[in-house]
Amino acid sequence: NEVRLSDFIGRPVVINFWATWCPPCREELPHFDTAYAERGGEIVFLMVDLTDGSRETEEGVRAFLEETGYAFPVCYDKDFNAAAVYGVTSIPLTVLIDAQGQRAGVHLGSMSAEQLNELLDSLDH
């Protein structure tokens, strides 16, 4: 299903671009899963997998999620439209959107749990 940021006006949104083949992405995914479990009621988490259909497939991602037990919601960017909109040239890339729908921050690279929590604390809820 298509996801639109306008559906979430009034709530802050965290968009994380990632892929299963990306070691730095895999390093930070447990932190996102914990943050989603703790803050998913107040912050929208959109974990955007860059799904190219060969190196990264929906089936492979689903198997990865089942194996790891991650509960955060995953969106599949099959045509890289979302990646183009946000200027993704390297992953992991995290984009913060405030409750008014405006870009509030960007972080390129893997984050520790502390870094992620600091970013999330900076969002207005």
Stockholm file with secondary structure:
# STOCKHOLM 1.0

chainA/1-125         NEVRLSDFIGRPVVINFWATWCPPCREELPHFDTAYAERGGEIVFLMVDLTDGSRETEEGVRAFLEETGYAFPVCYDKDFNAAAVYGVTSIPLTVLIDAQGQRAGVHLGSMSAEQLNELLDSLDH
#=GR chainA/1-125 SS CCCCGGGGTTSCEEEEEECTTCHHHHHHHHHHHHHHHHHTTTSEEEEEECCCSSSSCHHHHHHHHHHHTCCSCEEECSSCHHHHHTTCSSSSEEEEECTTSCEEEEEESCCCHHHHHHHHHHSCC
#=GC SS_cons         CCCCGGGGTTSCEEEEEECTTCHHHHHHHHHHHHHHHHHTTTSEEEEEECCCSSSSCHHHHHHHHHHHTCCSCEEECSSCHHHHHTTCSSSSEEEEECTTSCEEEEEESCCCHHHHHHHHHHSCC
//
